[in-house]
């Protein structure tokens, strides 16, 4: 989990002056075979299932009391990620986290 590119936080997004925080969840899998890497990623991208990032994030809508709401906005940048000397396949999910003033 990391700050999203661009606007990390947006002020005055609620009637009481709360903020929306924009975070990014990234997931990488080894790329020994492009088709196998896609098979490994697909369950995480799904909108349901035990490995779904969407389901996991939205199952805890208040993040233990630190947020008013959390939602997964989109999944993006599906493709190769070179890290060091190793190529991975991955993608990222953009989250919006609403906090009170």
C-alpha positions as CSV (number, residue, x, y, z in Angstrom):
1,X,0.0,0.0,0.0
2,X,1.4,3.4,-1.0
3,X,0.1,6.9,-1.7
4,X,-1.5,7.1,-5.1
5,X,0.1,9.1,-7.9
6,X,-1.3,12.6,-8.3
7,X,-3.6,13.8,-5.6
8,X,-2.9,11.9,-2.4
9,X,-5.5,13.8,-0.3
10,X,-8.4,16.0,-1.2
11,X,-9.7,18.5,1.4
12,X,-13.3,19.5,2.1
13,X,-14.9,16.4,0.5
14,X,-17.6,16.0,3.1
15,X,-20.1,18.4,4.7
16,X,-18.1,18.4,7.9
17,X,-14.8,19.1,6.1
18,X,-13.5,15.6,6.0
19,X,-10.9,14.3,3.6
20,X,-10.6,11.7,0.9
21,X,-7.2,9.9,0.8
22,X,-6.1,8.2,-2.4
23,X,-4.0,5.1,-1.9
24,X,-2.7,2.4,-4.2
25,X,-2.4,-1.3,-3.5
26,X,0.1,-3.1,-5.8
27,X,0.5,-6.8,-6.3
28,X,3.2,-8.5,-8.3
29,X,3.6,-12.2,-9.3
30,X,6.7,-13.9,-10.8
31,X,6.8,-13.9,-14.5
32,X,8.3,-17.2,-15.5
33,X,5.5,-17.6,-18.1
34,X,3.1,-14.8,-19.1
35,X,0.0,-17.1,-19.2
36,X,0.8,-18.5,-15.8
37,X,1.4,-15.0,-14.4
38,X,-2.0,-14.0,-15.7
39,X,-3.6,-17.1,-14.1
40,X,-2.0,-16.1,-10.8
41,X,-3.3,-12.5,-10.9
42,X,-6.8,-13.2,-12.1
43,X,-8.2,-14.3,-8.7
44,X,-7.0,-11.0,-7.1
45,X,-8.7,-8.9,-9.8
46,X,-12.0,-10.7,-9.6
47,X,-15.0,-9.0,-8.0
48,X,-15.6,-12.0,-5.8
49,X,-13.8,-14.9,-4.3
50,X,-11.3,-15.6,-1.5
51,X,-8.4,-13.8,-3.1
52,X,-10.3,-10.8,-4.4
53,X,-8.7,-7.5,-3.4
54,X,-12.1,-5.7,-3.9
55,X,-13.8,-8.1,-1.4
56,X,-10.9,-7.9,1.1
57,X,-10.8,-4.1,1.2
58,X,-14.5,-3.5,1.2
59,X,-15.1,-6.2,3.9
60,X,-13.5,-3.7,6.4
61,X,-15.3,-0.4,5.4
62,X,-14.1,1.6,8.5
63,X,-10.5,0.2,8.6
64,X,-10.7,-0.5,12.3
65,X,-12.3,2.9,13.1
66,X,-9.9,5.2,11.3
67,X,-12.1,5.8,8.3
68,X,-15.7,6.7,7.6
69,X,-15.7,4.6,4.4
70,X,-13.4,2.9,2.0
71,X,-13.9,1.9,-1.6
72,X,-11.9,0.4,-4.4
73,X,-12.2,2.8,-7.3
74,X,-10.4,0.8,-10.0
75,X,-7.8,-1.7,-11.0
76,X,-5.2,-0.5,-13.5
77,X,-1.7,-0.8,-15.0
78,X,-1.9,-4.6,-15.5
79,X,1.4,-5.6,-17.1
80,X,5.1,-6.0,-16.6
81,X,7.0,-4.5,-13.7
82,X,10.8,-4.7,-13.8
83,X,12.1,-4.7,-10.2
84,X,15.9,-5.0,-9.9
85,X,16.9,-7.7,-12.4
86,X,13.6,-9.5,-12.2
87,X,10.5,-9.0,-14.3
88,X,7.2,-9.4,-12.6
89,X,3.6,-9.1,-13.8
90,X,1.3,-7.0,-11.7
91,X,-1.4,-4.4,-11.3
92,X,-2.6,-1.8,-8.9
93,X,-5.9,-1.0,-7.2
94,X,-6.8,2.6,-6.4
95,X,-8.6,3.1,-3.1
96,X,-10.5,6.1,-1.8
97,X,-10.6,6.4,2.0
98,X,-13.0,8.9,3.5
99,X,-12.0,10.3,6.9
100,X,-13.9,12.7,9.2
101,X,-12.6,16.2,10.0
